[in-house]
Structure formats: C-alpha cells, structure tokens
Amino acid sequence: MKIHCSCDDDVACATLQNLCKMMCDGMCSCCCTMNGMTMCQCNMAMAMCKCEYTADGVCVTCTSGDKDCCAMIQACCDCMCACMEAGCTCCLCFNNSPVCCGTC
C-alpha cells in the first residue's frame, strides 16, 4: 500500500518531510472521517512502513512478507479508498500524531 502526501507550498512540503523523517519509525495509522465522525481507522501494526521523500511531499509504503498480513493491508487500503471516494478526509498518523491530512 502506498500513501502519497503532497503540498503545494515549499515551506509546508519541507515541514511535512521533516516531520515524517522524525516520526516515521513509529506506529503508522490512518483515520478516515466525514463530518467530524470517524468512518474507518486502520492501524498498520501488521506492516513494515517506510517513508520516502517525493518532489512535493512524501510517499509512505506499507508492506509485509506474510500472506495474511498482506490481505489485511489490502483490506485496509480498499476500505480507505472507498471512504475517500465517498468524500471522507484521511489523516495519516505516526504514533497517533497526525502528520498529513487530505482528500483524493
């Protein structure tokens, strides 16, 4: 699963990249909300997540070598995509601290 976070502003982009660099070794989770209510929350405890810089932000990749864990990662990805396609906002967190929020 790949999660792309991007910023239009150079200062915001650098801040996002530095924040992710400091926190990316911790627990990764995503929370989809609509009208202030949580629709879906996925904790990626079953995955190895790494953060890479992109030209305009970061890309977080979550993977696993275990077949069952891969199935859970895919199910989380499908759920979050469905939520965002329906109009939810997704918030990416490391150690329960939000680092990136947005929509599709």
C-alpha positions as MATLAB code, in Angstrom:
seq = 'MKIHCSCDDDVACATLQNLCKMMCDGMCSCCCTMNGMTMCQCNMAMAMCKCEYTADGVCVTCTSGDKDCCAMIQACCDCMCACMEAGCTCCLCFNNSPVCCGTC';
ca = [
       0.000    0.000    0.000;
       1.276    3.461   -0.888;
       0.041    6.653    0.695;
       1.023    9.880   -1.044;
       1.023   13.167    0.867;
       1.789   16.313   -1.097;
       1.908   20.070   -0.526;
       1.717   22.981   -2.961;
       3.787   25.249   -0.700;
       7.566   24.677   -0.446;
       7.723   25.525    3.268;
       4.813   23.204    4.087;
       6.434   20.459    1.998;
       9.738   20.767    3.869;
       7.871   20.748    7.198;
       5.948   17.602    6.188;
       9.152   15.865    5.102;
      10.973   16.761    8.336;
       8.016   15.670   10.473;
       7.810   12.326    8.690;
      11.580   11.849    8.933;
      11.428   12.322   12.715;
       8.360   10.159   13.328;
       8.227    7.505   10.596;
       9.844    4.763   12.696;
       6.769    4.653   14.939;
       3.345    3.118   14.567;
       1.578    4.167   11.346;
      -2.197    4.568   11.204;
      -4.817    6.205    9.008;
      -8.165    7.623   10.028;
     -10.936    8.498    7.558;
     -13.536   10.987    8.776;
     -16.679   12.560    7.385;
     -18.413   15.491    9.064;
     -16.225   15.016   12.137;
     -17.130   11.340   12.598;
     -14.621    8.505   12.215;
     -15.693    6.227    9.371;
     -12.624    3.977    9.275;
      -9.404    3.678   11.253;
      -6.608    1.381   10.127;
      -3.638    0.667   12.371;
      -0.807   -0.736   10.312;
       0.680   -2.879   13.105;
       0.856   -5.803   10.672;
       3.026   -3.869    8.216;
       6.504   -2.503    7.798;
       6.023    1.134    6.832;
       8.721    3.330    5.343;
       8.625    6.960    4.333;
      10.328    8.329    1.221;
      10.558   11.914    0.044;
       8.910   12.949   -3.211;
       9.312   16.221   -5.098;
       6.222   17.664   -3.408;
       5.917   15.679   -0.155;
       6.263   12.074    0.976;
       5.212    8.578   -0.001;
       4.576    6.070    2.801;
       4.814    2.433    1.711;
       3.385   -0.323    3.933;
       4.316   -3.934    3.129;
       4.557   -7.372    4.680;
       6.094  -10.707    3.715;
       3.277  -12.603    5.409;
       0.317  -13.628    3.197;
      -2.320  -12.992    5.869;
      -0.841   -9.624    6.811;
      -0.806   -8.661    3.119;
      -4.510   -9.488    2.950;
      -5.173   -7.221    5.951;
      -3.124   -4.401    4.393;
      -5.094   -4.752    1.147;
      -8.403   -4.726    3.037;
      -7.378   -1.542    4.881;
      -6.330    0.053    1.597;
      -9.643   -0.877   -0.069;
     -11.632    0.499    2.871;
      -9.724    3.790    2.963;
     -10.020    4.225   -0.821;
     -13.782    3.637   -0.654;
     -14.106    6.162    2.175;
     -12.107    8.807    0.329;
     -14.030    8.239   -2.920;
     -17.222    8.850   -0.916;
     -15.889   12.206    0.333;
     -14.029   11.358    3.539;
     -10.875   13.099    4.674;
      -7.932   10.854    5.522;
      -5.423   11.644    8.250;
      -2.055    9.850    8.288;
      -0.551    9.461   11.774;
       2.713    8.262   13.236;
       2.497    7.338   16.931;
      -1.038    8.796   16.987;
       0.281   12.211   15.917;
      -1.239   13.486   12.671;
       1.328   14.339   10.012;
      -0.784   14.663    6.860;
      -4.495   15.139    6.169;
      -6.345   15.417    2.899;
      -8.708   14.028    0.318;
      -8.378   12.289   -3.044;
];
